[in-house]
Amino acid sequence: MKKSVFHNIADKGLENFCKKCWETQNLYTKYYSGNFDYLNDNTLDVAKANLSKFFFILDFNNLSNDIKNLSQILDFDNDKFVTRNKKNYNPPVNKDLKIIETYNNYDIMLYNHLKKIN
């Protein structure tokens, strides 16, 4: 969108966008660790430890099943919760995935950790 603050950066390509925009670089690890300055393995461990304190984490790749599981845990009537906003997106091409992975290696490790423990 032309009105976006990052339009000029994004207009020069995905790699430029990922390189110049701090919000595209391991943002989940930054949020869950509370460290926005420098990332390392210790920062990742802090993010993992903080996430381990969460009661339940929804995986949007498995949202319907996770809502069902959470509803059972909380003894809610699952039939009242319906995923309505379903969208079909084209997955990124491999070249773009590689760029995204380059700038989000800690987030990928964090996500893989969460998949293992859930």
VOSE-733916 format. One record per residue (C-alpha): residue number from 1; residue in one letter; x, y, z. Coordinates in pm, 1 decimal. Each point is the difference from the previous one (the first is absolute). Layout:
+-----+--------+----------+----------+----------+
| num | residu |        X |        Y |        Z |
+-----+--------+----------+----------+----------+
| NUM |      A |        X |        Y |        Z |
...
+-----+--------+----------+----------+----------+
# end
This chain:
+-----+--------+----------+----------+----------+
| num | residu |        X |        Y |        Z |
+-----+--------+----------+----------+----------+
|   1 |      M |      0.0 |      0.0 |      0.0 |
|   2 |      K |    137.8 |    335.1 |    -99.2 |
|   3 |      K |   -107.1 |    160.5 |    328.4 |
|   4 |      S |    206.5 |   -245.5 |    204.2 |
|   5 |      V |    312.2 |    130.8 |    169.7 |
|   6 |      F |    196.5 |   -286.1 |   -153.3 |
|   7 |      H |   -133.2 |     32.3 |   -355.4 |
|   8 |      N |    321.5 |    147.1 |   -143.5 |
|   9 |      I |    209.6 |   -268.6 |    166.3 |
|  10 |      A |   -229.1 |   -283.7 |   -108.0 |
|  11 |      D |    -27.4 |    140.7 |   -350.2 |
|  12 |      K |    370.0 |    -83.1 |    -46.9 |
|  13 |      G |    -58.9 |   -370.5 |     57.3 |
|  14 |      L |    -49.0 |   -255.7 |    274.1 |
|  15 |      E |    368.3 |    -28.1 |     87.2 |
|  16 |      N |     32.1 |    376.2 |     41.9 |
|  17 |      F |   -315.9 |      1.4 |    211.3 |
|  18 |      C |    126.2 |   -279.8 |    226.6 |
|  19 |      K |    341.9 |    160.2 |     29.3 |
|  20 |      K |   -116.8 |    355.3 |     78.6 |
|  21 |      C |   -315.2 |    -58.3 |    205.6 |
|  22 |      W |     66.7 |   -118.1 |    355.4 |
|  23 |      E |   -355.6 |   -135.4 |     30.7 |
|  24 |      T |     83.4 |   -266.8 |   -258.5 |
|  25 |      Q |    290.6 |   -139.5 |    200.9 |
|  26 |      N |    -76.4 |   -260.0 |    268.3 |
|  27 |      L |   -281.7 |    205.0 |    148.1 |
|  28 |      Y |   -158.3 |   -285.4 |    196.7 |
|  29 |      T |    328.1 |    -83.1 |    170.5 |
|  30 |      K |     43.3 |    368.2 |     80.2 |
|  31 |      Y |   -351.1 |     32.3 |    143.6 |
|  32 |      Y |      4.8 |   -316.5 |    206.8 |
|  33 |      S |    351.7 |     58.5 |    133.1 |
|  34 |      G |    -53.3 |    369.8 |     65.3 |
|  35 |      N |    331.7 |     72.0 |   -172.6 |
|  36 |      F |    -20.7 |    222.0 |   -306.3 |
|  37 |      D |    368.9 |     85.3 |    -22.3 |
|  38 |      Y |    210.7 |   -307.6 |    -60.4 |
|  39 |      L |   -100.8 |   -359.8 |    -65.2 |
|  40 |      N |    200.2 |   -306.8 |     89.4 |
|  41 |      D |    -63.5 |   -352.4 |    130.5 |
|  42 |      N |    -60.3 |    134.6 |    350.7 |
|  43 |      T |   -270.2 |    232.0 |   -132.7 |
|  44 |      L |   -164.6 |   -298.6 |   -167.4 |
|  45 |      D |     14.3 |   -193.5 |    329.0 |
|  46 |      V |   -169.0 |    291.0 |    181.2 |
|  47 |      A |   -275.5 |      7.4 |   -264.1 |
|  48 |      K |    -50.7 |   -376.9 |     36.7 |
|  49 |      A |    -14.0 |     28.9 |    379.3 |
|  50 |      N |   -250.9 |    285.2 |    -15.6 |
|  51 |      L |   -220.7 |   -187.9 |   -246.5 |
|  52 |      S |      7.3 |   -307.6 |    223.9 |
|  53 |      K |   -196.4 |    205.1 |    255.2 |
|  54 |      F |   -291.1 |     48.5 |   -239.5 |
|  55 |      F |   -308.5 |   -205.6 |     77.9 |
|  56 |      F |    -68.9 |    -79.1 |   -364.8 |
|  57 |      I |    149.4 |    107.7 |   -331.6 |
|  58 |      L |   -210.5 |    -10.8 |   -314.5 |
|  59 |      D |    168.6 |   -109.7 |   -320.4 |
|  60 |      F |   -166.5 |    178.0 |   -290.7 |
|  61 |      N |    104.0 |   -284.8 |   -228.9 |
|  62 |      N |   -219.6 |   -223.2 |    214.7 |
|  63 |      L |   -247.7 |    257.5 |    127.4 |
|  64 |      S |   -324.0 |   -197.6 |    -15.3 |
|  65 |      N |    149.2 |   -296.2 |    185.6 |
|  66 |      D |    170.8 |    222.8 |    254.6 |
|  67 |      I |   -327.3 |    181.3 |     71.2 |
|  68 |      K |   -168.5 |   -337.4 |     44.3 |
|  69 |      N |    273.9 |   -116.7 |    239.5 |
|  70 |      L |     -7.0 |    322.6 |    199.6 |
|  71 |      S |   -379.6 |    -15.0 |     18.2 |
|  72 |      Q |     20.2 |   -350.2 |    145.6 |
|  73 |      I |    259.2 |    107.0 |    256.3 |
|  74 |      L |   -215.1 |    297.3 |    104.9 |
|  75 |      D |   -323.9 |   -198.8 |    -24.7 |
|  76 |      F |   -149.0 |    239.7 |   -256.0 |
|  77 |      D |   -258.5 |    -91.1 |   -256.2 |
|  78 |      N |    222.5 |    -32.4 |   -306.6 |
|  79 |      D |   -289.8 |     40.0 |   -243.3 |
|  80 |      K |    -21.8 |    370.4 |     81.1 |
|  81 |      F |    351.4 |     66.8 |   -129.6 |
|  82 |      V |     25.7 |     -0.9 |   -374.3 |
|  83 |      T |    296.5 |    108.9 |   -209.4 |
|  84 |      R |   -164.4 |    235.6 |   -246.7 |
|  85 |      N |    284.2 |    197.6 |   -145.8 |
|  86 |      K |    160.1 |   -268.8 |   -212.0 |
|  87 |      K |    222.5 |    119.0 |   -280.0 |
|  88 |      N |    193.5 |   -191.9 |   -258.5 |
|  89 |      Y |    336.3 |    155.2 |    -67.0 |
|  90 |      N |    258.2 |    -94.2 |   -255.3 |
|  91 |      P |    308.9 |   -119.0 |    184.2 |
|  92 |      P |    317.4 |    200.1 |    -58.2 |
|  93 |      V |    236.6 |   -128.3 |   -266.6 |
|  94 |      N |    320.3 |   -171.5 |    119.4 |
|  95 |      K |    216.6 |    305.1 |    -78.3 |
|  96 |      D |   -216.7 |    217.5 |    226.3 |
|  97 |      L |    -11.4 |   -267.0 |    271.2 |
|  98 |      K |    379.8 |     -8.0 |      8.6 |
|  99 |      I |     11.0 |    377.3 |     45.6 |
| 100 |      I |   -256.7 |    -14.4 |    280.9 |
| 101 |      E |    184.6 |   -288.0 |    167.5 |
| 102 |      T |    329.2 |    192.6 |    -14.5 |
| 103 |      Y |   -144.0 |    284.6 |    206.5 |
| 104 |      N |   -209.6 |   -214.9 |    236.5 |
| 105 |      N |    218.2 |   -290.5 |    107.8 |
| 106 |      Y |    -77.3 |     45.3 |    370.8 |
| 107 |      D |   -374.1 |     19.7 |    -64.1 |
| 108 |      I |     21.7 |   -322.1 |   -200.7 |
| 109 |      M |    185.2 |   -173.0 |    285.0 |
| 110 |      L |   -260.5 |    130.3 |    245.2 |
| 111 |      Y |   -286.5 |   -123.5 |   -217.4 |
| 112 |      N |    161.7 |   -342.2 |    -40.9 |
| 113 |      H |     44.5 |    -19.9 |    377.6 |
| 114 |      L |   -369.5 |     78.6 |     52.9 |
| 115 |      K |   -104.7 |   -262.3 |   -253.0 |
| 116 |      K |    203.8 |   -260.6 |    189.3 |
| 117 |      I |   -149.2 |     75.6 |    340.1 |
| 118 |      N |   -362.9 |     31.5 |   -110.7 |
+-----+--------+----------+----------+----------+
# end
